[in-house]
Amino acid sequence: MKKYLVLLLSVMMVLAFALTACGGGSSEESAAPEETTEAATEETTEAAPEVDGSAYGYAGTDPVECAVYKYMVENAAKEFDPADASIPTVSIVSTDDTPESEILVYGDFWVDNYKINGETLETVSGGNFPGVMHVSKDTYEVTAFDQVADGEDFDSSAKELFGDNYDAFMSVYGDDAARAELRKLTVSEYVKLNGLAVTQFQDYGWDPVELVTE
């Protein structure tokens, strides 16, 4: 009888140990999906926002570039009388994302304001705003703009703001042909993005420029 009890107790202990081991394995396996879900959530949170730059003539997907176009239309263009359309010409020289909370965008920035006359965008005003824009990494909005000074202080101001990027900036700033081509492309994008029945733009006293249709 005693041998029978000892044998029974041994069997029960083995079963209890086996059930405990199985339970531990199940707990570890169930933890894995939670870790995967948390990682996926973090990736989704850090993803860049979708970009809609149609109101500014920007057809790309970079939220930093779009912020620059937006600033030119919503801020720089306000220095002039209201117009039917405000379209920037943005030449980015360099960007610096090493600051903790912002991205610095060095560039030569223009904005032109137009009146719609039939199939023509007629230029009524505009200006040049070279400098360094500060774009927030959280909101992708321009939070500050350091602009190159006008007149006799232009060169010294540009050297101070652009630093090692000064020569590259001056090369872009002095390339009228490249800027004219970029302007034509940006105006063409603006017209297509906004569904305007426009085929050309024209500066006062100059021949009209045909837009890119492809």
C-alpha positions as CSV (number, residue, x, y, z in Angstrom):
1,M,0.0,0.0,0.0
2,K,2.8,2.4,0.9
3,K,4.6,1.6,-2.4
4,Y,1.3,2.5,-4.2
5,L,1.0,5.9,-2.4
6,V,4.7,6.7,-3.1
7,L,4.2,5.9,-6.8
8,L,1.0,8.0,-7.0
9,L,2.7,11.0,-5.4
10,S,5.6,10.8,-7.8
11,V,3.3,10.8,-10.8
12,M,1.4,13.8,-9.4
13,M,4.6,15.8,-8.9
14,V,5.8,15.0,-12.5
15,L,2.4,16.2,-13.9
16,A,2.5,19.4,-11.8
17,F,6.0,20.2,-13.0
18,A,5.0,19.7,-16.6
19,L,2.0,21.9,-16.4
20,T,4.0,24.7,-14.8
21,A,6.6,24.5,-17.6
22,C,3.9,24.7,-20.3
23,G,2.3,27.7,-18.6
24,G,5.7,29.6,-18.5
25,G,6.2,29.0,-22.2
26,S,2.8,30.3,-23.1
27,S,3.3,33.5,-21.2
28,E,6.6,34.3,-23.0
29,E,5.0,33.6,-26.4
30,S,2.0,35.9,-25.7
31,A,4.4,38.8,-24.8
32,A,6.0,38.8,-28.3
33,P,3.0,40.1,-30.3
34,E,2.6,43.0,-27.8
35,E,6.2,44.1,-28.4
36,T,5.6,44.0,-32.2
37,T,2.4,46.0,-31.9
38,E,4.2,48.7,-29.8
39,A,7.0,48.9,-32.4
40,A,4.6,49.3,-35.2
41,T,2.7,52.1,-33.3
42,E,6.0,54.0,-32.8
43,E,6.8,53.7,-36.6
44,T,3.4,55.0,-37.5
45,T,3.7,58.0,-35.0
46,E,7.1,59.0,-36.4
47,A,6.0,58.9,-40.1
48,A,6.1,62.2,-41.9
49,P,2.7,63.9,-42.6
50,E,1.0,63.7,-46.0
51,V,1.8,66.8,-48.1
52,D,-0.7,68.9,-50.2
53,G,1.2,71.8,-51.7
54,S,-1.3,72.6,-54.5
55,A,-2.2,76.0,-53.1
56,Y,1.5,77.0,-53.3
57,G,2.5,75.3,-56.6
58,Y,4.4,72.5,-54.9
59,A,3.8,69.0,-56.4
60,G,6.4,67.1,-54.3
61,T,6.1,65.1,-51.1
62,D,8.7,66.6,-48.8
63,P,7.0,68.4,-45.9
64,V,10.0,70.6,-45.3
65,E,10.1,71.9,-48.9
66,C,6.3,72.4,-48.7
67,A,6.7,74.5,-45.6
68,V,9.0,76.8,-47.4
69,Y,6.5,77.3,-50.3
70,K,3.7,77.8,-47.9
71,Y,5.6,80.5,-46.0
72,M,6.4,82.4,-49.2
73,V,2.7,82.4,-50.2
74,E,1.2,83.1,-46.7
75,N,3.8,85.5,-45.4
76,A,6.2,87.0,-48.0
77,A,3.4,87.6,-50.5
78,K,1.5,89.7,-48.0
79,E,4.0,92.5,-48.4
80,F,2.3,93.2,-51.7
81,D,-1.3,94.1,-52.7
82,P,-3.6,91.0,-53.0
83,A,-3.6,89.2,-56.3
84,D,-5.4,86.3,-58.0
85,A,-2.4,84.0,-57.5
86,S,0.9,84.0,-55.6
87,I,3.5,81.5,-56.8
88,P,6.9,81.1,-55.3
89,T,10.2,80.2,-57.0
90,V,12.2,78.2,-54.5
91,S,15.9,77.4,-55.0
92,I,17.1,75.5,-52.0
93,V,20.9,75.7,-51.6
94,S,21.3,73.4,-48.6
95,T,19.5,71.9,-45.6
96,D,20.7,71.1,-42.1
97,D,18.8,68.8,-39.8
98,T,21.4,68.5,-37.1
99,P,19.6,70.9,-34.7
100,E,17.5,69.0,-32.2
101,S,14.1,70.6,-32.9
102,E,14.3,72.3,-36.3
103,I,15.6,72.0,-39.8
104,L,17.5,74.9,-41.4
105,V,16.8,75.6,-45.0
106,Y,19.3,77.8,-46.9
107,G,18.0,79.2,-50.1
108,D,17.1,81.9,-52.6
109,F,13.4,82.4,-52.4
110,W,11.2,84.5,-54.7
111,V,7.4,85.1,-54.9
112,D,5.5,86.5,-57.9
113,N,1.9,87.7,-57.7
114,Y,-0.4,87.5,-60.8
115,K,-3.7,88.7,-62.1
116,I,-5.6,86.2,-64.3
117,N,-6.4,87.8,-67.7
118,G,-8.0,85.2,-70.0
119,E,-5.4,82.5,-70.5
120,T,-2.6,84.6,-69.1
121,L,-1.2,85.1,-65.7
122,E,0.0,88.7,-65.7
123,T,2.6,89.6,-63.1
124,V,1.6,92.5,-60.9
125,S,4.2,92.4,-58.2
126,G,6.9,90.2,-56.6
127,G,10.2,90.1,-54.8
128,N,13.3,88.2,-53.7
129,F,13.7,87.0,-50.2
130,P,17.0,85.1,-49.8
131,G,18.0,83.7,-46.4
132,V,17.6,80.8,-43.9
133,M,14.3,79.4,-42.8
134,H,13.8,77.5,-39.6
135,V,11.3,74.6,-40.0
136,S,10.0,72.8,-36.9
137,K,10.5,69.1,-36.8
138,D,7.3,68.7,-34.9
139,T,4.8,70.8,-36.9
140,Y,6.7,71.2,-40.3
141,E,6.0,74.9,-40.1
142,V,8.4,77.8,-40.6
143,T,9.0,79.3,-37.2
144,A,11.5,81.9,-38.1
145,F,13.2,83.4,-41.2
146,D,16.6,85.0,-41.2
147,Q,16.6,87.2,-44.3
148,V,19.7,88.6,-46.1
149,A,19.9,92.3,-45.7
150,D,19.2,94.7,-48.6
151,G,21.6,97.2,-50.2
152,E,25.2,97.6,-49.3
153,D,24.9,95.1,-46.4
154,F,23.8,92.3,-48.7
155,D,27.1,90.6,-49.2
156,S,28.3,90.7,-45.5
157,S,24.8,89.6,-44.4
158,A,24.8,86.7,-46.9
159,K,28.2,85.6,-45.7
160,E,27.1,85.6,-42.1
161,L,23.9,83.7,-42.7
162,F,25.1,81.2,-45.3
163,G,28.6,80.5,-43.9
164,D,30.1,77.6,-45.7
165,N,27.2,77.7,-48.1
166,Y,27.9,81.2,-49.2
167,D,29.6,80.3,-52.5
168,A,26.8,77.9,-53.4
169,F,24.2,80.5,-52.6
170,M,25.9,83.1,-54.8
171,S,26.1,80.7,-57.7
172,V,22.3,80.0,-57.4
173,Y,21.5,83.7,-56.8
174,G,23.4,84.8,-60.0
175,D,22.0,82.1,-62.3
176,D,19.1,84.0,-63.9
177,A,18.6,81.4,-66.6
178,A,18.1,78.5,-64.1
179,R,15.8,80.6,-62.0
180,A,13.7,81.5,-65.1
181,E,13.3,77.8,-66.0
182,L,12.4,76.9,-62.4
183,R,9.8,79.6,-62.3
184,K,8.2,78.4,-65.5
185,L,8.0,74.8,-64.1
186,T,6.6,76.0,-60.8
187,V,3.9,78.2,-62.5
188,S,3.0,75.3,-64.7
189,E,2.6,73.0,-61.7
190,Y,0.5,75.6,-60.0
191,V,-1.8,75.9,-63.0
192,K,-2.2,72.1,-63.3
193,L,-2.7,71.5,-59.6
194,N,-5.4,74.2,-59.4
195,G,-7.1,73.4,-62.6
196,L,-6.7,76.9,-64.1
197,A,-7.6,77.6,-67.8
198,V,-4.2,79.3,-68.2
199,T,-1.6,78.7,-70.9
200,Q,1.1,81.3,-70.2
201,F,2.4,84.0,-67.8
202,Q,3.7,87.4,-68.7
203,D,5.9,90.0,-67.0
204,Y,5.1,93.7,-67.8
205,G,7.0,94.7,-71.0
206,W,8.1,91.2,-71.8
207,D,6.9,88.5,-74.1
208,P,4.6,85.9,-72.6
209,V,6.1,82.6,-71.5
210,E,4.3,79.4,-72.6
211,L,3.7,76.9,-69.8
212,V,4.8,73.3,-69.7
213,T,1.8,71.1,-70.5
214,E,3.3,67.6,-70.2
